[in-house]
Amino acid sequence: MKQKSYTKHFIFLSVLLVLFFLSNISLGSVSIPIKEIINTLSGGISTKESWEAIIFNFRLPKAITAILVGSGLSICGLLMQTLFRNPLAGPFVLGISSGASLGVAILILGSSVFGGFLLTKSTSNWSLPIAATLGALLVLSAVIISANKVKNTMSILIIGLMFGSLTSAIISVLAYFSEADQIQQYLFWSFGSLGNLSWNEIFVFFIFYTIAILGTLSVIKPLNSFLLGENYAKSLGINVKKSKNIILLITSILTGVITAFSGPIAFVGLAVPHIARMLFASANHKILLPAVAIIGAITLLICDSIAQLPTSEFTLPINAITSLFGAPIVIWLLIRKKKIFV
């Protein structure tokens, strides 16, 4: 496919991203006209003062979070599917998300085992992200150490899955000894949420996101070479071990920070890379990386708009919507085009 065709694809997707971004801000228990949103975001005075407060304090942070989370998870999914050459690999296969969940579980559920100190600390705005980050870092360290001990890439995948199973078992034990309200609090966190971040938290989120994205740009050539195997990558003079560690570190940072701030959000990282490959018919990561980032952002904006239940006070769990909305689409695309890797 010609480069010009890719340009048209990206222009079209960028327009869709802007439209769904504005629609996401517009929809909710209080409907705000898109014209008013554009006027407010461009520095104008809103017709209603309450609309301005809703936009800047609630809707805009949530829409930005959706873009960061959707694009970040999709990039992680692409990296993992390429590294392991497995279409079922996603951002959570390394067990990093499970580690983050373990950190939160210890904070919320651990008071029954470790005393009331943890429960009193769990009310802080930063306590859950910090606990999740520490849990993710713990598993990340274990995965990186294991990756340097084994030569087979598939062994790293299996080790990551085992870490995930281990942390899930510990969480189950903690839940068994916990009170009903503690289990409920942890369950609500596990549903995932895009609307709980302050501007300060989004700023911290964005710093880690930017670092990970810059790291991703440095491994485009190794990613393309991995599609033909590690021996081919070595023949091109690529340091396979170093490239693997960078890819694992990038995925871990992004997955860890996303889970820390938004909870575990399923489906997006697994499905979006397949959608991007089908739409662009390319295996070149120079094309696929920005493609999955934009498509992932659009996907999560759409799912969040559905989850808000327009004109209703209720908000459905984002985790449920991502799977209900996206899984049938991916199944249909795979049946229609049957070929997963270009």
GICOR-V557469 format. One record per residue. SS is DSSP state (helix for helix, strand for strand, loop for the rest). PSI is psi as a letter, one per 30 degrees, with the letter a starting at -180 (* if undefined). Layout:
[[SS;PSI] [SS;PSI]]
//
This chain:
[[loop;k] [loop;l] [helix;e] [helix;e] [helix;e] [helix;e] [helix;e] [helix;e] [helix;e] [helix;e] [helix;e] [helix;e] [helix;e] [helix;e] [helix;e] [helix;e] [helix;e] [helix;e] [helix;e] [helix;f] [helix;e] [helix;e] [helix;e] [helix;e] [helix;e] [helix;e] [loop;l] [loop;a] [loop;f] [loop;j] [loop;k] [loop;k] [loop;k] [helix;e] [helix;e] [helix;e] [helix;e] [helix;e] [helix;e] [helix;e] [helix;f] [loop;g] [loop;g] [loop;l] [loop;k] [loop;l] [loop;e] [loop;k] [helix;e] [helix;e] [helix;e] [helix;e] [helix;e] [helix;e] [helix;e] [helix;f] [helix;f] [helix;e] [helix;e] [helix;e] [helix;e] [helix;e] [helix;e] [helix;e] [helix;e] [helix;e] [helix;e] [helix;e] [helix;e] [helix;e] [helix;e] [helix;e] [helix;e] [helix;e] [helix;e] [helix;e] [helix;e] [helix;e] [helix;e] [helix;e] [helix;e] [helix;e] [helix;e] [helix;f] [loop;h] [loop;j] [loop;f] [loop;f] [loop;k] [loop;a] [loop;f] [loop;g] [loop;f] [loop;f] [loop;g] [helix;e] [helix;e] [helix;e] [helix;e] [helix;e] [helix;e] [helix;e] [helix;e] [helix;e] [helix;e] [helix;e] [helix;e] [helix;e] [helix;f] [loop;f] [helix;f] [helix;f] [helix;e] [helix;f] [loop;l] [loop;f] [helix;e] [helix;e] [helix;e] [helix;e] [helix;f] [loop;f] [loop;f] [loop;k] [loop;e] [loop;f] [helix;e] [helix;e] [helix;e] [helix;e] [helix;e] [helix;e] [helix;e] [helix;e] [helix;e] [helix;e] [helix;e] [helix;e] [helix;e] [helix;e] [helix;e] [helix;e] [helix;e] [helix;e] [helix;e] [helix;e] [helix;e] [helix;f] [helix;f] [loop;k] [loop;f] [loop;k] [helix;e] [helix;f] [helix;e] [helix;e] [helix;e] [helix;e] [helix;e] [helix;e] [helix;e] [helix;e] [helix;e] [helix;e] [helix;e] [helix;e] [helix;e] [helix;e] [helix;e] [helix;e] [helix;e] [helix;e] [helix;e] [helix;e] [helix;e] [helix;e] [loop;g] [loop;l] [loop;l] [helix;e] [helix;e] [helix;e] [helix;e] [helix;e] [helix;e] [helix;e] [helix;e] [helix;e] [helix;e] [helix;f] [loop;f] [loop;k] [loop;k] [loop;f] [loop;g] [loop;g] [loop;k] [loop;l] [helix;e] [helix;e] [helix;e] [helix;e] [helix;e] [helix;e] [helix;e] [helix;e] [helix;e] [helix;e] [helix;e] [helix;e] [helix;e] [helix;e] [helix;e] [helix;e] [helix;e] [helix;e] [helix;f] [loop;f] [loop;g] [helix;e] [helix;e] [helix;e] [helix;e] [helix;e] [helix;e] [helix;f] [loop;f] [loop;g] [loop;l] [helix;e] [helix;e] [helix;e] [helix;e] [helix;e] [helix;f] [loop;g] [loop;g] [loop;k] [loop;j] [helix;e] [helix;e] [helix;e] [helix;e] [helix;e] [helix;e] [helix;e] [helix;e] [helix;e] [helix;e] [helix;e] [helix;e] [helix;e] [helix;e] [helix;e] [helix;e] [helix;e] [helix;e] [helix;e] [helix;e] [helix;e] [helix;f] [helix;f] [loop;l] [loop;j] [loop;j] [loop;l] [loop;e] [helix;e] [helix;f] [helix;e] [helix;e] [helix;e] [helix;e] [helix;e] [helix;e] [helix;e] [helix;e] [helix;e] [helix;e] [helix;f] [loop;h] [loop;k] [loop;g] [loop;j] [helix;f] [helix;f] [helix;e] [helix;e] [helix;e] [helix;e] [helix;e] [helix;e] [helix;e] [helix;e] [helix;e] [helix;e] [helix;e] [helix;e] [helix;e] [helix;e] [helix;e] [helix;e] [helix;e] [helix;e] [helix;e] [helix;e] [helix;f] [loop;f] [loop;i] [loop;k] [loop;g] [loop;l] [loop;f] [loop;k] [loop;k] [loop;l] [loop;k] [helix;e] [helix;e] [helix;e] [helix;e] [helix;e] [helix;e] [helix;e] [helix;e] [helix;e] [helix;e] [helix;e] [helix;e] [helix;e] [helix;e] [helix;e] [helix;e] [helix;e] [helix;e] [helix;e] [helix;g] [loop;f] [loop;k] [loop;e] [loop;k] [loop;*]]
//
